[in-house]
Amino acid sequence: MDCIDEILLLFETRGSAAYLGEPLSQREHALQAAHLAEVDGASDALVAASLLHDIGHLFGPDQDDPAERGIDAIHEETGYAWLAKHFGPEVSEPVRLHVIAKRYLCAVDPGYRQILSPASIRSLELQGGPLTLEEIQRFEANPFHQGAVRLRRWDDSAKIPNLQVPAAKHYTAKLRRVLAR
């Protein structure tokens, strides 16, 4: 089984789990984020990153929402570590940075926090809250920060229960193209 097959299997077997305090499943959230990226004309790599941004949640134990128990599960690091073995930084870096991108947007966009769901606000505090000026500068120095911010915005919008979007298999060709690079 190659990593693309493994990704599809993860979505099939673990993707029906609740998306941590939101009214949809992990799979629905991932597919909506990828769909938004694709509709927005994002590169194959950024569509792949959007699809896979929360894959770290699918590797964890079957439990309730860690944030409800006061724990930051650092899913972005788990996902990044696995993805970096298979994909280049154009996919793995936006995944690693998507939580920091939320903290960044809270620091630089005064209206951003108002669009966050209650679950996302709860996890924001566990993740360190808005970035400091020094952290903002470090984040902006990363060549993948703009992609991470775009991914973050799709992530925040990908929370609509029962929205009809393409299935995971729809992204197989894009994943294989990005994997082949």
Backbone torsions as a table, in degrees:
resi	resn	phi	psi	omega
1	MET	NA	126.0	177.3
2	ASP	-88.1	177.2	-173.4
3	CYS	-66.6	-30.3	178.5
4	ILE	-66.4	-44.5	176.3
5	ASP	-61.1	-39.1	179.2
6	GLU	-64.5	-40.6	177.3
7	ILE	-61.4	-48.3	-179.9
8	LEU	-61.6	-39.5	177.9
9	LEU	-65.7	-40.6	177.2
10	LEU	-59.8	-45.6	178.8
11	PHE	-62.8	-38.0	-179.0
12	GLU	-70.1	-43.9	-172.9
13	THR	-91.0	-33.9	-175.7
14	ARG	-114.2	-10.6	-174.1
15	GLY	-69.9	-16.3	-179.3
16	SER	-80.2	-5.4	177.5
17	ALA	-62.9	149.7	179.4
18	ALA	-60.1	143.0	178.0
19	TYR	-86.6	71.7	167.8
20	LEU	32.5	76.3	175.2
21	GLY	83.1	4.7	-179.8
22	GLU	-111.8	160.1	-175.3
23	PRO	-86.4	38.8	178.4
24	LEU	-155.2	174.0	-177.5
25	SER	-89.1	165.3	175.2
26	GLN	-55.5	-45.4	-179.3
27	ARG	-62.2	-47.4	179.4
28	GLU	-57.9	-43.8	-179.8
29	HIS	-62.4	-47.5	-179.4
30	ALA	-61.8	-44.4	-179.1
31	LEU	-66.6	-37.6	176.8
32	GLN	-65.9	-42.8	179.4
33	ALA	-62.0	-44.2	178.8
34	ALA	-64.1	-41.3	179.2
35	HIS	-61.9	-45.0	178.4
36	LEU	-60.8	-41.3	178.1
37	ALA	-62.9	-44.8	-178.7
38	GLU	-64.1	-45.2	179.1
39	VAL	-62.3	-33.0	-179.5
40	ASP	-78.8	-2.2	178.0
41	GLY	80.6	22.6	179.7
42	ALA	-66.2	157.5	176.2
43	SER	-63.3	161.7	176.0
44	ASP	-55.0	-41.0	-178.5
45	ALA	-63.2	-42.1	-178.7
46	LEU	-74.5	-31.4	172.6
47	VAL	-63.8	-44.6	178.1
48	ALA	-60.9	-44.6	178.8
49	ALA	-61.5	-39.1	179.4
50	SER	-65.6	-41.3	176.9
51	LEU	-62.9	-37.9	-170.3
52	LEU	-102.7	5.3	-171.7
53	HIS	-60.1	-28.5	-179.8
54	ASP	-109.7	19.8	-178.0
55	ILE	-59.0	-26.7	177.3
56	GLY	-58.6	-30.3	175.9
57	HIS	-65.9	-31.4	-176.4
58	LEU	-76.8	-15.9	177.6
59	PHE	-88.5	-16.8	-175.9
60	GLY	-76.7	173.8	178.1
61	PRO	-69.2	155.4	176.0
62	ASP	-74.5	101.0	-179.8
63	GLN	-141.5	177.6	173.4
64	ASP	-73.0	-172.6	-178.1
65	ASP	-68.9	114.9	179.4
66	PRO	-58.8	-33.1	-179.8
67	ALA	-62.2	-33.2	177.5
68	GLU	-65.6	-21.8	177.8
69	ARG	-99.7	10.6	177.6
70	GLY	77.9	25.5	-176.9
71	ILE	-119.7	131.5	170.4
72	ASP	-90.9	113.0	-175.8
73	ALA	-75.2	-2.3	-176.5
74	ILE	39.7	48.0	-179.0
75	HIS	-60.9	-29.0	179.9
76	GLU	-64.5	-34.5	178.4
77	GLU	-74.1	-40.6	177.0
78	THR	-61.5	-47.1	178.9
79	GLY	-63.4	-44.5	179.0
80	TYR	-58.9	-46.9	-177.0
81	ALA	-59.2	-41.6	179.5
82	TRP	-72.2	-46.3	-177.8
83	LEU	-63.8	-37.5	-177.7
84	ALA	-63.9	-19.9	176.0
85	LYS	-74.7	-19.9	-172.0
86	HIS	-120.7	-29.4	-175.2
87	PHE	-123.3	160.4	176.8
88	GLY	-77.3	178.1	-177.4
89	PRO	-66.1	-19.6	178.3
90	GLU	-66.4	-19.0	173.7
91	VAL	-102.8	-50.5	-172.3
92	SER	-71.1	-34.4	-177.7
93	GLU	-67.7	-47.9	176.1
94	PRO	-58.5	-33.6	176.0
95	VAL	-64.3	-47.0	179.5
96	ARG	-61.1	-34.2	-173.5
97	LEU	-93.4	-4.5	-171.5
98	HIS	-67.1	-26.7	175.5
99	VAL	-76.1	-43.2	177.0
100	ILE	-62.3	-33.7	178.1
101	ALA	-62.4	-36.2	175.7
102	LYS	-63.7	-45.6	179.3
103	ARG	-63.1	-38.4	178.0
104	TYR	-63.0	-50.6	-178.7
105	LEU	-62.0	-35.1	175.9
106	CYS	-63.5	-30.9	-179.2
107	ALA	-82.2	-34.1	-172.1
108	VAL	-106.0	-14.9	-177.8
109	ASP	-121.0	103.7	-175.1
110	PRO	-57.9	-28.6	-179.0
111	GLY	-91.2	-6.7	-173.4
112	TYR	-62.5	-44.0	-175.8
113	ARG	-58.4	-30.1	-179.4
114	GLN	-65.8	-22.5	-179.5
115	ILE	-87.9	-10.1	-177.9
116	LEU	-72.9	142.0	175.9
117	SER	-72.8	161.1	176.7
118	PRO	-55.2	-39.2	178.7
119	ALA	-64.8	-38.4	-179.9
120	SER	-70.5	-35.1	176.1
121	ILE	-66.5	-41.8	178.4
122	ARG	-60.6	-45.4	-179.7
123	SER	-70.9	-29.9	178.0
124	LEU	-56.2	-44.7	-179.3
125	GLU	-64.0	-40.4	178.1
126	LEU	-67.5	-27.4	-177.5
127	GLN	-86.6	-1.3	175.2
128	GLY	114.2	-1.3	179.4
129	GLY	70.1	-170.9	-179.4
130	PRO	-57.7	148.0	179.1
131	LEU	-67.6	151.7	171.4
132	THR	-80.7	170.0	178.9
133	LEU	-58.3	-42.4	178.4
134	GLU	-63.8	-42.0	178.7
135	GLU	-66.4	-36.6	176.7
136	ILE	-59.8	-47.0	-179.3
137	GLN	-62.5	-41.4	177.7
138	ARG	-64.4	-43.6	179.5
139	PHE	-61.7	-46.7	-178.4
140	GLU	-66.8	-20.3	178.1
141	ALA	-78.1	-16.2	179.7
142	ASN	-75.9	128.0	-177.8
143	PRO	-63.3	-13.6	-179.1
144	PHE	-103.2	9.0	-175.0
145	HIS	-66.4	-36.5	-179.0
146	GLN	-67.1	-39.9	175.6
147	GLY	-63.2	-38.9	179.1
148	ALA	-65.0	-37.6	178.2
149	VAL	-67.1	-42.3	176.8
150	ARG	-61.2	-46.6	178.2
151	LEU	-57.6	-43.5	-178.0
152	ARG	-60.1	-40.8	-179.3
153	ARG	-67.0	-39.3	175.7
154	TRP	-66.2	-40.6	178.0
155	ASP	-55.8	-47.6	-178.0
156	ASP	-65.9	-28.8	-178.6
157	SER	-89.3	-10.4	-173.4
158	ALA	-92.4	58.5	-175.5
159	LYS	-138.9	38.4	-176.9
160	ILE	-103.3	112.9	-179.3
161	PRO	-59.4	138.5	173.9
162	ASN	62.6	19.3	176.3
163	LEU	-70.2	132.4	-179.3
164	GLN	-85.7	115.9	177.5
165	VAL	-136.3	166.7	178.8
166	PRO	-59.2	149.6	178.4
167	ALA	-73.3	168.7	-178.2
168	ALA	-57.4	-38.0	-178.9
169	LYS	-59.6	-26.0	177.5
170	HIS	-56.1	-29.9	-175.0
171	TYR	-94.1	0.9	-176.6
172	THR	-56.9	-47.3	-178.5
173	ALA	-63.0	-41.5	178.1
174	LYS	-63.1	-45.0	178.9
175	LEU	-60.2	-42.8	179.5
176	ARG	-66.4	-38.2	177.7
177	ARG	-63.3	-43.1	-179.2
178	VAL	-70.8	-37.6	178.8
179	LEU	-63.9	-36.2	-175.7
180	ALA	-71.5	-16.0	-177.0
181	ARG	-73.2	NA	NA
